């Protein structure tokens, strides 16, 4: 499942944007959003999702259960 950013908790600090290995995070209206089509949960890049690891506000980058889990292509 891709991650999403809870807009009401996002401070707009941009820490997550440069850490995303898939360029899935962009700024929109003063907060940041994650494109679920690009988010791979950092699988194959890092041991943990980097947006979640660098976000200064706990529970702002969370799993978006409205999308299927990312599948690694063989």
C-alpha positions in Angstrom: 0.0 0.0 0.0 1.4 3.4 -0.8 1.8 6.0 1.8 -0.1 9.2 2.1 0.5 12.5 4.0 -2.2 13.7 6.4 -2.6 17.2 5.0 -3.9 18.7 8.3 -0.7 17.5 10.1 1.8 18.5 7.3 3.9 21.5 8.3 5.2 22.0 4.7 8.8 21.5 5.8 9.7 19.6 2.6 11.9 17.1 4.4 10.2 14.2 2.7 10.3 15.5 -0.9 14.0 15.1 -1.5 14.2 11.8 0.4 11.7 9.9 -1.8 13.6 7.7 -4.2 10.7 7.7 -6.7 9.9 11.4 -6.8 6.4 10.6 -5.6 6.1 13.5 -3.3 5.3 17.0 -4.4 4.1 20.3 -2.9 0.4 21.2 -3.4 -1.2 24.2 -1.7 1.4 24.6 1.0 1.5 20.9 2.0 3.0 17.8 0.4 1.2 14.9 -1.2 2.3 11.4 -2.3 1.3 10.1 -5.8 0.1 6.6 -5.0 1.0 5.5 -8.6 4.7 6.3 -7.9 5.0 5.3 -4.2 6.7 1.9 -3.8 7.0 2.1 0.0 10.7 2.5 -0.6 10.9 -1.3 -1.3 14.2 -2.1 -3.0 15.7 1.2 -1.9 15.5 1.4 1.9 14.5 -0.7 4.9 11.8 1.8 5.9 9.7 4.4 4.1 11.8 7.5 4.0 8.9 9.9 4.2 7.9 8.4 7.5 11.5 8.3 8.7 12.3 12.0 8.1 8.9 13.6 8.9 9.2 15.7 12.1 5.5 15.1 12.9 4.6 11.6 14.1 1.9 9.8 12.2 1.8 12.3 9.3 3.1 9.8 6.7 0.8 6.8 6.9 -0.2 3.8 4.8 -3.0 4.6 2.4 -5.3 1.5 2.7 -7.5 2.6 -0.2 -4.8 1.3 -2.6 -3.4 -2.2 -3.2 0.0 -3.0 -1.7 3.0 -2.3 -4.0 4.2 -5.4 -5.9 7.8 -5.7 -6.9 8.1 -6.5 -10.6 10.2 -9.5 -11.4 
